[in-house]
Amino acid sequence: MVKKIFSVLCMAAVILFAAHSQAFAAKVAIILDAPTGTFTEPEKVYSMVETSLGKILQNSSEYEILPAMDTENYVQIYREENDMIMSTGADEGQHEEKWLKKSDINNICNHFGGNYVIYVRVTSTAPKHSSGVFTSGQKMNVVTDFRVWSNSKQDFSYMKRATTQGSSQTVNVGIFGRGNGSSTHALEKALNKGLQEIEKDAAKIREAMQG
């Protein structure tokens, strides 16, 4: 009987500790900002960004993370309501977008009751094609802006911009056939390099997310 009571008390202590830790965990909303139609596989990009963030924050229980997939619908509505998307054509990918400003990020942060916003803005150049005798490929430059918005400071507590290049090659098919590489793979490689540059500042980012 004593052992059972002890086990129950231990379990209750663990549950209370977990609840206490969650109650005091800083809420962090992730915003992935990129021109409409940039990524053919946005879920993969979400995964890349969140995996990188996990490395930076060391998957700490100090943070309650709201992933980009959970915030994107509200961010889209926010853009629409604040005239931040100008359509230039009938297709969804044909838009000219306005970037979010400090006041916008603050409003989004407050909507989610967040302590911080991880704002990742990704822009890319048009792919450059290259062709040789045996291979063809594409190169693309990507700029990754990584910022931490602090609700308590009402400002960015960390900012870094990484400019990287990704490339993709394919073997030419047949005598007259041509491969053309993959702009998707080139973009993902460049973004991965950019995120690796951000990860080098992991200690600075964690420091920016204190207090």
N, C-alpha and C positions, 0 to 999 in steps of 0.2 A: 504493500500500500504506500509506504514511504517513497519507494522508487517511482511509483506512478505519479504521485503528487509532485515529486521533484522534476520528473519529465515534463509534466504539464506546465509547471512554473517556468522551466527553461524555454519551452516552446512559446509561452506567453511573452517572455522577455525578448525572445528573438523577433516576434511579431511587433511588439512595441518599439523595439529598436529600429526595425525596418520602416515602420510608420513614421517614427520621429525623423529618421534620415530623409524620407521622401518629403515630409512636410517642410523641411528646411533646405531642400535641394533647390538650386537656382534654376528657374525655368528659362530655357533657351529655345527660341524660335529660329529655324533656318529658312532663309529666303534665297532661292536660286534664281537669279535674274539674267535672262538671256533672250536675245531676239527670237520672236516666234518662228518656229520651224528650223532653228539652228541644229537641233539634235534629232536624228531619226529614231534614237532609242533613249528618250529622256529618263526612263527608269534606271538605265545603266549609269547615266551621269549622276542621278541622285545617289545611287549606291556608291559611286566613286567618291563623291563629296563627303558623304556620311562616314565612309570607311576612313577617310583621311581625318575627319573630325574626331573619330573614335581614337585614333592614334594620338592626336594632339591633346585631347582631354583625358587620355589614358582610360577611357571607358569608366570614368569615375562616377560613383553614385552621388556625387555632389551636384550633378546636373540632371535636370529632367529635360530631355530633348524632344522638341516638336519637329519631326522631319519635314523636309520641303514638300513631300507629297501631301502632308496634312495641312500645309499653309498655302499651297498654290491656288486653291479655289478662292480663298478670301482675297489673296493678292490680286488675282485676276479681276474679281468684282471691284476691288478698290481702284484698280486702274481704270475700269470702265466708268465708275461713278465720278472719277476725278479727271476725266478726259485725258488719259495718259496713253491711249492707244489710238492712232490715226490709221484707218484702213486705206490702203492704196489699191485695193483690188478685191475681187470676189473670193479668192482663195484665202484660207486661214493663214497661210504662210506669208502672204503679201501684206505686211504691216510695217509702219514706221513707229517705233516705240520711244517714249520718253523715259529717261531713267528716274528711279526713285530718289527723292531728295531726303535730307535729314528729317524734315518734318513728317514726310511720308513714312519713313522707317519707324519714327517715334510713335506715330498713330497705329501702325501695325503691331508694334511691340505692346502697346497698351491694350489693343484689342484682345491679344492672347494672354494678357496678364503676365507678360514676360519680364524677366530681369535683364536679359540680354537678347540681342539678335545677331546671328551669324549671317552676314550678308555676302553672298558670293556672286559676283557679276562676271560673266564670261562673254567676251566678244572675239570674233575671229575675222581674218581676212579671207578674201575669195581664194580658193585653192589654186596653186600654180601647177600647171601640167608640165611634165617632162617626158621625153620619149627617146629611147635609144634603140639599138639594133635588137637587143634581146629583152629588154625590160622597159616598162613605162611606169610612171608614178605621179603622185601628187604631194605637194608640200603645203602646209598651212601654218600661219602664225596665229597664236591664241594669247589673248591678254586675260589673266585671271586676277580680278580684284577681290581681295579677301578683307573684310572689315568686321570688327566687333562693335556693336552699338550697346552702350551701357545706359540703362534706364535711369539709374541713380545719378549719373553724370550728365545725362541729356546730351551726349556727344559720343563720337567714336573714341573708344579707348585703345584701339589697335587698327592699323591699316597697312596693307602691303600689296604691291602690284607686281606680278610676275609675267614676263613676256617670254614665251617659249615657242618652239617650232616642232611640229610633228610631220612625219612623212609616211607614205605607204606605197609599196611597189608591187607590181604584178608582172609575171612573165608574159611576153607577147605570145599570142596564139596563132599558129600557122605562119605561113610565109608573109602574108600581107596583113594578118590580123594584128590587132593592137590591144593590149590590156591598158587600163587607165588608173590602176591603183584604186584606193578607196578614200574619199574625202572624210567619211565617217571615222575610219581607223586613224587617219592623220590627225583629226580633231581630238579624238580620245587620247592619243599618245601625247599630243601637245598639252592637253588639260592635265594629264597624269604628271607630266614634268612640272607644270605650274603648281600643282598641289604638293608635290615633293618639296618645292622651294618654300612653300608656306609652312610645311611641317618642320622645317629647320628652326622656325621661330616658336616651336611648341611652348617653351618655357615663358616667353614673352606674352603669348596669347593667354595662357593660364593666369599669368599675373594680371592681365588686363580684365580678367573675369573674376576678380576678387573685390569684395566690398561694394 
